[in-house]
Amino acid sequence: MALESQKNPIFSVVVPAYNNVDGLKRCIESVLSQSEGDFELLIMDDGSGPEVLKLVDGFLDPRIRYEWESNSGGPARPRNRGIKLAIGQWLCFMDHDDYWFPNKLSSVRTLIEDQTNLDIVCHHEYHIDHAQTYLKSVRSEPSGENLYARMLVDGNPFSTSAVAVRRDFLSEFDLQFSEEQELVTAEDFDLWLRVVARTQSIGLVDDFLGLYSTGSGMSFDTTRHLNARHKVITAHLSDPLVRVSKERVFRHKVVSGLEIDLAKDAMTNGSRKAAARHLSRAFIKSPITVVRRLFNAAQRSRSSSVPADILRQSGVLTGGN
């Protein structure tokens, strides 16, 4: 399908695609089923076989724009291609196996029209695994004083498929996803850090508007992700935008946060001794960081009323919830 632009829609939805035709089909269908129809859908194919083009052509929807390039080894380059081609006022992103509920874009539009000063908007979402089974409800709560510094300690409160960002804002500050291979799986964390370092105009739609698949792309490779996240944090610690009153204490908190992540990774891999060692180091560096991270994790994944009917309509197995 040739790239043919339409007149300045409100939303540009950018989807990096790499094979996985079944997941991409559900993803596209969820976008085309939005109650808010003022959007373009940019499928940025990252070196797939001909099956993806065949799938996209079969939708026969003029709002879809498709482009193929050879594989880049990560989602950053196809996302950046989409950013450059986009003509919408607001940019939204999805992985090719994510899914939006029909009121996603309409809910975002209501908020940005009510609060016209916003630069970035986010919402909550449900996490599912590669088998389409419900895992947990995750809340996005990016608020509070000095969010940039807190993200370096506590991690990323933004899920890329649950974010809308004003296109002119990214253009003004020349912001895009890092294409460094060492940052693959954490390139979104890096971008959102650079975004919140430049704006406090952040809006939240207090609702669950989509499904994030934990099997998306390379995001399941925890060890690689932690290494990439460590590199992002190390780079940002040398940024003059990081201004804290007690720098030594702050850096101890950052190290504590990294040790907590290593402890979680060790537990996932069945190494309890290594997990205990990392957790002990985290506690020594900053006991308050350990307590706060545990509290934040509980809050973000706190029990929610799971709409089983909606999830089943989306093809999700709720396990009786």
N, C-alpha and C positions, 0 to 999 in steps of 0.2 A: 504494500500500500504506500503510495507516494506521500511525501510530507506536504500537506496542503493546509495552510493556516486558516483559522476562522477569525471573526472579529472579536478581539479582546474579551474573552470570557472572564468571569470572576476567578475561576480556579483552573490551574494547570496541575494535573495529576501525573506524576512521573513514576513509572514502574520499570526498573531494570529487569530484564528477562534473560534467563539462561536455561533453556530446555524446560523440564517440568511442565508439560503442556496441561495436565489435569489441574494442577494448582493455579496456573496462569488463567485457565478458563474460568475458574471460580472467582478469581481476583477481578478479572475484567467484568464478569457478569455482575459482581457486587457494585462496581463503579457505575455501570450502565443502568443499574436499578435504583440509583439515587433519586430521591424525590426532588432534589435540587439539580436541574439539568444544565445549568450554565457553566460548563467546564469543557476542557479538552483533555484527552487521555493520551499521554505520550508513552508508547511502548518502546523502550530503548533496549534493543536486542544485543546482548553481549556475546555474540558468537554462537548462537544456537543453530541447530540443524533446520532444515526447511519446514519442519512440522509447526514451528512457532508462527512463521509467516502465514502458513496455510490456515492456522487457527485464527489469527488476527483478521485476515482477509474475509473469513467467514462471517464476521459480525456485521459487515456492511453498514457501519455507523460513521458518518462524516466527522464525528468528534474525535475519532481515533486517528492518531498519527504514529507511524512506525518508522524506525530506522535501525539498520543492522550495522555493526562493526565487529571486528575480530575480538576474541576474548581478552579481557584486560586483567583477569585474576581477582576481581573484587567489584563491589557495587558502586564505588566512588565515581569512576569514569562515566559509566552510563547515566548515573544520576546527574553529573555535571553537564553531560551532553543535553539532557532534558532541561536543565536550568537555562542553558544558552538558547535552546529552541523555544522555550515557553513564552507565551504571550499573555497568560493570565495575570491577574492582579496578585493572586495568592498562590503559592506553591505548596502542594501536598505530595507526600511520598508514600509508596507502598513497596514491600517486597513482593515477589511474584506468587507467593503462597499465602498472603494475608487476605483479609476479608473485611469489608465495611458493611455496617448495617445501613438500611436505606435512608435513615435520617442523619447520617454523618455530615454531609456537606451542608444541608439545610441548617443544622444546629450550629455549625461554625459560622455560616453566613449571618444568622441571627445575632450572634455575639459580636462579630466585627462591624456590623451595621449599628449596633447599640453602643459599642465602644470604639470609636473611629480612630483612636490614638494607638491601637495595638500594633505591634510588630510581629508577634509570634503567639500562636494559640495552640493549646494541647487539650487532650481529653483522656479519660480512662479507657482501658481495654481488657478483654479477656485473653488469657494465654492458653494456647492449645499445643499439642505435640504433633509430630509428623503423621500420626495416625488419626488426626482430627478428634482427639479426646480432650475434653476440658481439663485444664490443670489448676488454674487459679484466676482470681480477679485482681488486677493490678491498678492501683490508683496513681495518677500523675499529679504531684503537688509541688510544682516549682515556684515556691513563694518564700518570702522572708528576706531578711537583710543580708546583703552580700552573697547572693546566690552563687556567683562565680567562684568565690573562695570555698563555699560549702560543697559545691560540686566536686572540687578537687579532693575533698575529704570523704564525702559520702557517696559519690558516684553520680551517675547520669539519671536525672528524674524524667527525661524525655525519651519516649519511644518514637522513632522516626515515622512509623506508620500512623502515629497519633498526633502528628504535628502539622500545622499550617503556618507558613512564614511569608511575610510580605515580600514579593519579588523585588520591589524597588529598594527595600532595606538591604537585601543581600547585594544588590548591584552597587548601592552607595558605598558599602565598605569592602567591595570586591571579595565577598565571602563565598566559598564553595567547599565541597568535601575534599579532604586531602587524598591524593592518589598515591601516596607513599605506600609501598607494599608492606612495610613493617607496621603500618597502622590499620591494615585490613581487619575488620570487625570492630574497630574503635574509631573509625573516621567520623562517625556520626557524633560520638562523644566530643571529639575535637571541635567539630563545627558548632555544636550547641554551646560549648564553653566560649567560643569566640563570639557567638551571638549574644549571650547574656552578659558578656563583658562590655557590650556596647549599647544595651538597652535594658530598661526595667519595665517596658511596656509589654507585659506578658499576660495573656488571658487564659482562663480555664473554662472549658465546657464541663460542668460537673455531671457527667454521664458516661456510660460505657457505650462506645460507638463503633467498636470493631473487634476483630480477632487478630492476634499476633501469633504466628506460628513459630515455635521455638526451633523448628527445623529449617528456618529460612537461611538460604545461602550457606555461609561458613560459620554462622553464629553459634553453632553447637560445639565448636572447638574451643573449650573453655581455656585451656592452657595458652593457645595462641591469642585468644582475646585478652587474657590477663597481661601477657607480654606487651600487646599493643596498647592496652590501657596504661600500663606503667610508663611507656614511652610518651604517651600523650601528657600525662601528669608531669613527668620530668621536664618536658619542653615548656609547659605552661608555668611551672614554678619559677622559671627564669624570666617570665614575662613581666614587664614593669606594671602591667594592669593588676598584678597580685599585690595589693596593699593591705597589710594586716598590722595591727598594733603590737602584737607579740609574735614576731616572726618565728622564733625558735619553737615556741609552743605550737604554732600553726603547723610547722613542718613535722613535728612529732605526730600531730594528728593525721597528717597525710600519710606518713609511714605506717601508722597504726591501721589506717584504712586499707592500705595495700596488703599488710599482713593478714587482715581479716579475709580479704579476697583469696589469698593463697591458702588460708585455712579451709575455706569453703571448697576450693578446688581439690585440696588433699582429701577432704571427706568424700567428695564425689568420686574420687579415684580409689577409695577404700583404704587410705593411709591415715589411720587415726593418730598415730604417733606424730606424723608430720603436721597434721591439723592442730594437735595440742601444742606443738612447738611454735607454730605461727601465731596461734591465738594468745599464747603466753607472751610472745614478743609484742603483739598488738597491745595487750593490757599494760605491759611495762612502759611502752611509749606514751600511751594515752588511755587510761581507764575510761574516761568519759566518752571517748570515741567509740569504744566497744559497746558500752551501754546504749549510746544514741543510735548506733547502726542496728543493733538488735531491735530497738524500739521502732525505728523507721521501717525496718523490714516487716515487722508485725503490722504497722499501720498501713503500709502500701498493699499488703496482701491480706488485710483484715477481712473477716467474713462478710460477704455481700449476698444479697438475695439474687441468686442466679436465675435468670429468666430461661428456664429449660425449654419452653416452647420456641423462643427466638433462636436459641442455640441449635435445637434440632432442625429448624427450618434452614439453618446455615450448614447443615450436615455435620454438626458437632455431636460427639457422644458425651453425654453428661454424667454417666456412671450413676444414674439414679437421682442426681440432684434436681 
